[in-house]
Amino acid sequence: MNRTLENIAVNHGDRLRVISVNRLRDLEGIIKDFRAQEELNNFQAWIIDDLYQFEPIQAHFKVNSIILIAVHHPFYAKVDFYRKGRKKTFLSPVRPDFEKTEAYIKDFAEKNGYNVIRAENIPLKRLGVHCGLAEYGRNNITYIDGLGSNFSYLAFFSDMEAQYDSWREVANARLCNTCNLCIDACPTDAIRKDRFLIDNQRCLSFINESPGDFPDWIPANVHHTLYDCLICQRTCPMNKMQLNKVVDNISFSEEETDMLLEGNPIDGFPVQLKEKVYKLGLDVWYQAIPRNLKVLFELSECAQE
């Protein structure tokens, strides 16, 4: 049964594992040990101490397993913005189609007499690595053969039984033992040689998704995306086969661009503008998007002078 569901996921371009819910308790111990051994900043400590949950949700069925899915998505989008009669093209991540994935998971469960419910705030990356689905890269991002890092995790609790156990120790990609490309490419020196965790407070992804002024120590020319940061992933050899998986048919008119720059409420956007905002995932980080977009325009104008 588990293999059948895994095959269905592959047919949709995703990858999947069904994991015994008892492994969640094992994962709690592993992360607590890690917490005791590592020096963490306040944000990292908050994630472990307050955000992560290790108890199955209270459901109308007995929770036996976690269905963990790596949902494939395009590497990024090349997005055209029109302003003052000129077209500028900037990069943006693309929202994973979680709705499509949830639909085929629920369809399989219903047809086979199982129940599923979304699992929130469990350590998805760690779970993915320990269950054998993925491996860690040096940049603290996880990779899967055939997908690279072009996926996002989605998880469900279920009464389906896990039919086999692929649990293992934490695994790092072997290629990272002899490769420093992401370290050399990181524009803010967030990826470190001397520890497992990156310095998330220096990571451009974290900074791009946090509202407020950019720190003074960040060079202006490092900005290249509407949010997140793609530099270490585009540099990574494990993403070599993913580089051409790009969306390039999204554009914002001058009026739409102005609405984004002004930070107008998304609820008031025309339907077509809303659809583009949601497709790119701009709504998740919208508090930072006007600032980021403004800086990208400023950089492009300076480059033309």
C-alpha positions, -999 to 999 in steps of 0.1 A, spaced: 0 0 0 28 24 9 46 16 -23 15 23 -43 11 57 -28 48 64 -33 44 56 -70 14 79 -73 35 107 -59 63 100 -84 37 101 -112 28 136 -101 65 146 -100 67 144 -62 84 120 -37 68 104 -6 74 83 25 50 68 50 67 69 84 55 54 117 42 81 140 64 66 167 94 81 149 82 115 159 92 107 195 126 96 183 130 128 164 121 148 195 150 132 213 174 138 184 165 174 182 168 179 220 203 164 219 211 187 190 197 217 209 220 209 239 251 206 218 247 236 194 249 273 202 217 287 188 205 323 183 171 334 197 152 326 164 167 291 161 159 284 198 124 296 193 119 272 164 130 242 185 115 252 218 82 267 208 73 261 171 81 224 167 54 200 178 61 163 186 26 151 195 2 139 168 -29 160 164 -61 150 182 -81 134 154 -113 113 151 -90 83 141 -60 66 156 -29 82 142 -5 55 130 17 73 105 30 105 90 28 108 52 56 131 42 57 145 6 83 164 -12 62 186 -35 81 194 -67 80 230 -81 98 251 -107 133 263 -98 121 300 -100 102 324 -123 115 352 -144 90 379 -138 85 410 -160 76 443 -144 66 473 -164 74 508 -150 78 542 -166 76 526 -200 104 501 -194 104 464 -187 125 450 -159 129 413 -153 135 400 -118 136 365 -102 111 350 -78 104 316 -62 72 299 -72 45 286 -48 43 248 -47 10 233 -58 1 220 -24 -36 218 -33 -29 194 -62 -8 172 -39 -34 173 -11 -61 163 -36 -43 131 -47 -34 122 -11 -70 125 0 -83 107 -30 -60 77 -23 -70 77 13 -107 79 6 -106 51 -20 -86 28 4 -105 35 36 -80 57 53 -81 91 70 -56 120 66 -53 153 83 -26 180 78 4 178 101 16 213 111 48 224 128 67 192 128 104 192 118 99 184 81 135 187 69 149 165 97 121 140 92 128 139 55 165 132 60 160 106 88 134 87 69 157 83 39 138 106 16 164 134 14 199 144 23 213 176 38 234 199 17 261 221 32 238 250 29 213 234 53 189 228 25 178 192 17 182 175 -17 166 145 -34 179 126 -64 159 138 -94 145 168 -77 176 186 -64 164 211 -39 133 221 -60 107 209 -36 88 219 -5 76 195 22 40 188 30 29 163 57 -3 145 69 -11 124 99 -30 92 89 -43 59 102 -25 41 74 2 18 88 39 23 78 47 -9 61 85 -6 62 110 14 82 138 33 64 149 53 95 186 62 96 211 86 111 212 121 98 228 120 63 247 147 45 253 146 7 287 131 0 294 157 -27 295 183 0 326 168 15 347 180 -14 327 210 -26 327 246 -13 308 263 -41 278 274 -20 302 287 7 321 307 -18 290 320 -36 270 330 -5 269 368 -7 265 373 31 289 346 44 259 328 60 271 292 51 299 281 74 326 254 71 328 248 109 292 239 118 261 221 105 237 251 109 240 282 87 240 316 103 204 322 95 205 359 107 231 365 79 212 345 53 198 367 26 166 346 25 159 354 61 167 391 56 146 393 24 116 379 41 118 402 72 102 436 71 120 468 79 152 484 67 180 462 53 210 460 77 237 484 68 263 457 64 246 441 34 261 452 0 234 467 -22 244 447 -52 235 413 -36 197 418 -41 184 396 -70 151 381 -60 117 393 -48 122 372 -17 142 342 -6 177 338 -22 186 314 -50 223 319 -51 235 288 -32 209 266 -49 217 278 -84 254 272 -77 250 237 -63 260 208 -86 231 188 -72 208 212 -90 225 209 -124 195 192 -139 170 217 -124 184 249 -138 162 250 -168 130 244 -149 120 280 -150 86 298 -154 89 328 -177 54 339 -186 44 360 -156 43 398 -161 29 428 -141 16 458 -159 26 493 -148 -6 497 -128 0 463 -111 37 471 -104 27 504 -88 2 487 -66 29 463 -53 54 491 -48 28 510 -28 20 480 -6 -17 482 -14 -37 455 4 -39 422 -15 -76 419 -7 -83 449 -29 -63 436 -59 -81 427 -92 -85 390 -97 -57 386 -122 -32 404 -100 -42 383 -70 -36 351 -91 -1 362 -100 7 372 -64 -5 338 -51 13 318 -79 46 334 -69 39 332 -31 44 370 -27 14 370 -3 34 350 23 61 377 26 41 407 14 52 430 42 87 429 27 78 427 -10 74 465 -17 108 472 -2 125 444 -21 109 454 -54 119 490 -49 156 480 -43 156 458 -74 144 487 -95 170 510 -80 198 485 -88 186 480 -123 185 517 -129 220 522 -115 233 494 -138 220 513 -168 237 546 -159 
